[in-house]
Amino acid sequence: MLWYERVNADFATDSIVVGAGAVGLACARSLAKRGHDVIVLEAAAHIGQGISSRNSEVLHAGIYYPTGSLKARLCVAGNRLIRDYCGTRGITLNPCGKLVVATADDELPALAAIEAQAAANQVPGVTRLTGAAARALEPALNVEAALACATSAVFDSHGYLLALQGEIEDHGGNIALATPYLRAEAFPDGYRVTTGGTEPATIACRHLILAPGLGAQETAAALDVFPAALIPRRHLAKGTYFALHAPAPFSRLIYPLPVPGSLGTHYRRDIGGNPIFGPDIEWVDHEDYTPSPARRAHFAAAIRRYWPALEEAALVPDYAGIRPKIHGPDEPQPDLAIMLPEAHKLPGLAALFGIESPGLTSSMAIGEYVAQALERQV
């Protein structure tokens, strides 16, 4: 009798990854490259339809996060990995760099703290600029001092996802679209996963990686043995983006100082060169992706701190996303929650919660981190 027949599964694979966003695909790629038979389960009809389709496409440098945290380590490593990957795979990347700006004297201590954090995190290419030096680069900027981050960039995240999919399939993996994960049960050799869709099935696997973004809590709760006490509460933080219907005022990414729960309402040119502001942060109690024109005045006030010449009427609502936060508005921002067997005592399982920014930048590094952790058990 085959091992998966003992648990009444239709068939078996080495690894199942739940979620075909950037992080799920990166985990599947790392496992497939190590020789695993991998199936990625995705409820939507296409890859990257959740958080991965509603972000800034910014490649972060890793300057903000506490030293030694997963955010710091995986962001710095992920930045390097994705820059190299875009180069070898022909994925469009604009190495525009970023300016983090202090717009008044009372913001200078906070800017100095970010500079110190960047140095502690060993982020390359970070330079302190005077206001005059920053304005020489971006004449329209209101700035007292700035940090220039040379490794920050904007890249084609859709092209990146397609490249990950291609690598998974090239190594024998499969991406099952329109195939929702319904539940999973543990057994001595691994897990039995039940899927829905037009062709429901039960699939046995030795490794199970839960990376469904906004669905992380629900997915973990649908695994019969996952400790309920370890599932963090989900908080939804909506971020709206406004397009600028006017010539692009800056060539680089422009970031104000962070605000609680967010890196601030920042500026970028998207991969097509269009000027975009956002996201802001709005705590909500349900998923709503409708950008609200009512937030225009809020945006304008934030933007004018670093670009006084903004004409508010030129801001047009563009799109919105939802961050899968695991902290509330008055709580400190925690690290990425990547729960491995040493945390939950379940062999072969990785459960990922709260994978917000810098999740896209960190995705390839997260994939390697998870794959290495699961391989250590073998």
C-alpha distance (Angstrom), angle and dihedral (degrees) to the residues before:
residue distance angle dihedral
M1 . . .
L2 3.82 . .
W3 3.82 114.1 .
Y4 3.80 94.9 -115.0
E5 3.82 92.3 49.8
R6 3.80 88.3 66.6
V7 3.79 88.5 69.3
N8 3.81 96.6 40.9
A9 3.80 95.7 -110.9
D10 3.78 120.9 157.3
F11 3.79 91.6 -132.9
A12 3.80 141.4 -25.3
T13 3.78 141.7 -122.6
D14 3.79 135.0 -179.7
S15 3.80 96.3 -115.6
I16 3.78 139.2 12.3
V17 3.79 121.2 -161.9
V18 3.80 117.7 -164.6
G19 3.80 111.1 -148.4
A20 3.82 131.4 34.9
G21 3.78 98.3 -143.5
A22 3.79 123.4 115.6
V23 3.80 94.8 -76.8
G24 3.80 96.6 43.1
L25 3.80 92.3 47.9
A26 3.81 91.5 46.7
C27 3.82 90.4 52.2
A28 3.80 90.6 48.6
R29 3.81 91.2 48.5
S30 3.80 92.6 52.1
L31 3.81 91.6 49.3
A32 3.81 94.1 44.5
K33 3.81 91.2 50.7
R34 3.80 87.6 54.7
G35 3.79 90.9 57.0
H36 3.80 100.4 -96.7
D37 3.77 120.7 145.4
V38 3.81 98.9 -124.6
I39 3.78 134.1 -167.9
V40 3.81 119.8 -172.0
L41 3.81 114.3 -156.1
E42 3.79 115.8 -152.0
A43 3.80 124.5 175.9
A44 3.82 93.8 -158.4
A45 3.78 125.5 76.1
H46 3.82 92.7 -115.8
I47 3.79 138.1 32.9
G48 3.80 120.6 -96.7
Q49 3.80 97.5 20.3
G50 3.81 96.8 136.7
I51 3.80 128.8 52.5
S52 3.80 90.5 -21.5
S53 3.81 91.5 65.6
R54 3.80 95.9 50.8
N55 3.79 109.1 52.1
S56 3.80 140.4 96.5
E57 3.82 96.8 -98.4
V58 3.80 86.3 -132.1
L59 3.79 120.7 154.1
H60 3.80 102.9 -144.0
A61 3.80 124.6 -147.7
G62 3.83 99.3 -144.4
I63 3.79 100.1 -115.2
Y64 3.81 101.1 133.9
Y65 3.79 107.3 50.8
P66 3.83 129.3 94.5
T67 3.78 113.2 -92.3
G68 3.79 112.7 -97.3
S69 3.81 93.7 16.0
L70 3.79 120.4 129.0
K71 3.79 88.4 -114.9
A72 3.79 91.8 57.2
R73 3.79 97.5 41.1
L74 3.79 97.8 42.4
C75 3.80 95.0 41.2
V76 3.81 93.9 53.5
A77 3.81 91.4 44.7
G78 3.80 93.0 42.1
N79 3.79 92.6 51.7
R80 3.78 90.3 57.8
L81 3.81 94.0 43.2
I82 3.80 94.7 50.4
R83 3.80 94.2 44.8
D84 3.79 89.0 53.8
Y85 3.81 92.0 43.4
C86 3.80 93.1 51.6
G87 3.78 89.2 50.9
T88 3.79 95.8 50.2
R89 3.83 95.1 40.5
G90 3.79 98.3 43.1
I91 3.82 93.8 -116.9
T92 3.80 113.1 159.5
L93 3.81 112.9 -106.7
N94 3.79 126.9 171.9
P95 3.83 108.0 -153.4
C96 3.80 90.9 -158.0
G97 3.79 98.0 145.1
K98 3.79 125.8 -142.8
L99 3.78 138.4 -103.0
V100 3.80 117.8 -151.4
V101 3.78 104.0 -160.4
A102 3.77 137.8 -154.1
T103 3.80 107.6 -158.2
A104 3.81 98.6 -172.1
D105 3.80 138.5 28.5
D106 3.80 92.7 -105.5
E107 3.83 89.6 61.7
L108 3.80 94.3 57.0
P109 3.85 95.6 88.8
A110 3.80 90.8 53.8
L111 3.81 90.3 49.4
A112 3.81 89.8 50.3
A113 3.80 89.6 51.5
I114 3.82 90.9 54.2
E115 3.80 89.7 48.2
A116 3.82 89.9 53.3
Q117 3.80 91.0 46.9
A118 3.81 91.0 51.4
A119 3.79 90.3 52.4
A120 3.81 91.9 48.0
N121 3.81 89.6 50.6
Q122 3.82 90.2 50.3
V123 3.77 92.6 -124.4
P124 3.81 108.6 173.8
G125 3.79 124.6 -134.3
V126 3.83 100.5 25.6
T127 3.81 114.2 144.5
R128 3.82 131.6 178.3
L129 3.83 112.7 -129.9
T130 3.77 131.3 -167.4
G131 3.77 117.4 -126.9
A132 3.80 90.3 -103.4
A133 3.80 92.0 51.5
A134 3.80 91.7 48.7
R135 3.82 91.5 48.9
A136 3.80 89.4 50.3
L137 3.82 86.4 61.9
E138 3.83 96.2 38.7
P139 3.83 110.5 20.3
A140 3.83 95.4 -172.7
L141 3.81 92.6 58.5
N142 3.80 125.1 111.5
V143 3.80 102.5 -147.8
E144 3.79 141.1 147.6
A145 3.81 94.6 -170.8
A146 3.79 136.6 -17.5
L147 3.77 145.6 -165.8
A148 3.79 115.4 -128.8
C149 3.82 113.3 -149.7
A150 3.78 110.3 -163.6
T151 3.83 97.1 -171.6
S152 3.81 95.9 55.2
A153 3.79 112.8 105.7
V154 3.80 146.8 154.6
F155 3.79 119.0 -116.8
D156 3.80 142.2 178.1
S157 3.79 100.6 -93.3
H158 3.82 92.6 -178.7
G159 3.79 90.7 55.1
Y160 3.80 88.1 48.0
L161 3.82 92.2 53.5
L162 3.80 91.5 48.7
A163 3.80 90.2 51.0
L164 3.82 91.0 51.5
Q165 3.81 89.7 49.8
G166 3.79 90.7 50.5
E167 3.79 92.6 51.5
I168 3.79 92.5 48.3
E169 3.79 90.9 52.2
D170 3.81 92.7 42.9
H171 3.81 87.4 58.7
G172 3.79 93.3 50.3
G173 3.80 98.9 -94.6
N174 3.79 125.1 137.2
I175 3.80 132.3 -142.4
A176 3.79 111.4 -152.2
L177 3.80 106.7 -157.2
A178 3.80 123.0 -164.3
T179 3.80 85.8 21.8
P180 3.79 110.4 122.1
Y181 3.78 122.3 -160.2
L182 3.81 107.9 -122.4
R183 3.81 105.1 176.7
A184 3.78 144.1 -35.4
E185 3.79 136.0 -143.2
A186 3.77 129.0 -158.6
F187 3.79 124.1 -127.4
P188 3.81 131.5 171.6
D189 3.81 95.8 -86.7
G190 3.78 99.3 39.1
Y191 3.80 138.0 -67.8
R192 3.78 139.3 -38.7
V193 3.79 112.4 -142.2
T194 3.79 123.0 -162.3
T195 3.79 117.2 -152.3
G196 3.80 132.8 -166.8
G197 3.77 133.3 -157.5
T198 3.78 128.3 92.5
E199 3.82 92.1 -40.4
P200 3.82 107.9 37.8
A201 3.78 115.8 -163.7
T202 3.78 145.2 166.6
I203 3.79 114.9 -127.0
A204 3.78 126.5 -170.3
C205 3.80 118.4 -146.8
R206 3.78 138.8 172.3
H207 3.82 94.3 -146.3
L208 3.80 126.1 39.9
I209 3.80 121.7 -171.1
L210 3.79 117.1 -170.8
A211 3.81 109.6 -158.4
P212 3.81 106.8 144.7
G213 3.81 98.7 136.2
L214 3.78 109.8 -144.5
G215 3.81 90.0 17.8
A216 3.80 95.4 57.4
Q217 3.81 97.2 109.2
E218 3.80 94.4 45.7
T219 3.80 91.7 46.7
A220 3.79 94.0 50.8
A221 3.80 91.3 47.0
A222 3.83 88.7 54.8
L223 3.83 90.5 61.7
D224 3.78 105.0 90.4
V225 3.81 96.8 -139.8
F226 3.80 102.5 38.0
P227 3.82 109.5 121.5
A228 3.80 106.2 -111.9
A229 3.81 91.0 -151.9
L230 3.81 90.1 64.2
I231 3.79 95.6 55.6
P232 3.81 106.5 100.2
R233 3.76 119.4 -139.5
R234 3.80 113.5 -99.4
H235 3.80 120.1 -125.1
L236 3.80 122.1 -173.1
A237 3.79 119.7 -140.3
K238 3.78 113.9 -175.4
G239 3.77 119.3 -150.9
T240 3.81 121.1 -163.3
Y241 3.80 124.3 -159.1
F242 3.80 126.0 -152.9
A243 3.78 123.8 -159.6
L244 3.79 118.8 -141.6
H245 3.80 112.7 -128.6
A246 3.79 92.3 -157.3
P247 3.80 136.2 70.3
A248 3.81 114.6 -59.9
P249 3.82 107.9 -93.4
F250 3.82 96.6 -159.3
S251 3.79 137.1 33.7
R252 3.81 95.5 -155.3
L253 3.77 133.4 58.2
I254 3.82 107.9 -89.3
Y255 3.81 117.6 -155.4
P256 3.79 126.8 -179.9
L257 3.79 118.7 -149.6
P258 3.83 114.1 -69.2
V259 3.79 121.9 -91.1
P260 3.82 125.4 -155.3
G261 3.80 108.4 -62.9
S262 3.81 95.6 0.7
L263 3.79 144.4 60.6
G264 3.78 89.1 -124.1
T265 3.80 133.4 -100.7
H266 3.77 100.0 -55.1
Y267 3.79 139.0 -178.6
R268 3.76 131.3 -121.6
R269 3.76 141.4 157.6
D270 3.79 107.2 -125.8
I271 3.78 121.3 -129.9
G272 3.82 89.0 -84.2
G273 3.80 92.1 52.8
N274 3.82 96.4 -105.3
P275 3.83 116.7 143.3
I276 3.82 113.5 -117.7
F277 3.81 132.1 177.1
G278 3.80 124.0 -157.2
P279 2.86 169.7 -39.9
D280 3.75 105.9 -124.0
I281 3.81 119.6 -177.7
E282 3.80 126.2 -107.8
W283 3.80 119.9 168.0
V284 3.82 109.8 -135.1
D285 3.80 137.0 175.2
H286 3.80 99.2 -139.3
E287 3.79 140.2 28.6
D288 3.79 110.0 -84.7
Y289 3.79 120.2 160.4
T290 3.79 98.3 -178.2
P291 3.81 111.4 118.7
S292 3.79 109.4 -134.4
P293 3.82 121.5 -135.5
A294 3.81 86.6 -155.6
R295 3.82 89.4 75.6
R296 3.80 92.6 62.3
A297 3.81 94.7 96.2
H298 3.81 90.7 48.8
F299 3.81 89.3 51.5
A300 3.77 93.4 47.1
A301 3.80 92.8 52.8
A302 3.81 91.8 51.2
I303 3.80 94.2 45.3
R304 3.81 95.8 47.2
R305 3.79 89.8 62.9
Y306 3.80 87.8 73.1
W307 3.84 100.5 17.8
P308 3.82 109.3 36.7
A309 3.83 92.9 175.2
L310 3.82 93.8 68.3
E311 3.80 114.6 130.6
E312 3.78 105.1 -147.2
A313 3.81 94.0 -147.3
A314 3.82 89.5 63.7
L315 3.82 90.7 66.6
V316 3.81 111.5 95.6
P317 3.84 124.0 -177.0
D318 3.80 108.2 -108.4
Y319 3.82 114.6 169.2
A320 3.79 142.9 -38.8
G321 3.79 138.1 -138.9
I322 3.79 137.3 -167.5
R323 3.79 123.9 -127.7
P324 3.85 114.9 -145.6
K325 3.79 96.6 -135.1
I326 3.79 125.3 -178.9
H327 3.80 94.3 -160.4
G328 3.77 132.6 63.9
P329 3.81 128.7 -123.2
D330 3.81 94.3 -89.8
E331 3.79 97.3 40.4
P332 3.81 129.9 90.9
Q333 3.78 115.6 -97.1
P334 3.83 109.2 -105.5
D335 3.77 131.2 -150.0
L336 3.78 123.8 -92.1
A337 3.80 107.9 -72.2
I338 3.80 105.8 -133.0
M339 3.79 103.4 163.5
L340 3.79 113.5 -159.4
P341 3.83 130.2 179.2
E342 3.80 93.9 -83.0
A343 3.83 87.9 62.1
H344 3.81 102.4 42.5
K345 3.86 99.5 20.9
L346 3.82 92.3 -130.1
P347 3.84 112.1 130.7
G348 3.78 117.5 -128.6
L349 3.81 95.3 9.7
A350 3.80 130.5 121.7
A351 3.81 119.1 179.7
L352 3.81 119.4 -172.1
F353 3.80 122.3 -159.1
G354 3.79 132.3 174.9
I355 3.80 95.7 14.2
E356 3.79 97.0 168.9
S357 3.80 128.0 136.5
P358 2.99 123.4 6.2
G359 3.82 85.0 29.8
L360 3.81 96.1 105.4
T361 3.81 92.6 48.4
S362 3.80 90.6 44.7
S363 3.80 96.5 44.1
M364 3.81 99.4 103.2
A365 3.80 90.9 43.7
I366 3.82 90.0 48.5
G367 3.80 89.1 52.0
E368 3.78 91.4 53.7
Y369 3.81 92.4 43.7
V370 3.82 92.6 53.1
A371 3.80 95.3 43.1
Q372 3.79 92.8 49.2
A373 3.80 91.6 48.1
L374 3.81 93.0 51.9
E375 3.79 92.7 44.7
R376 3.80 90.7 55.4
Q377 3.80 87.3 67.3
V378 3.78 94.3 58.0
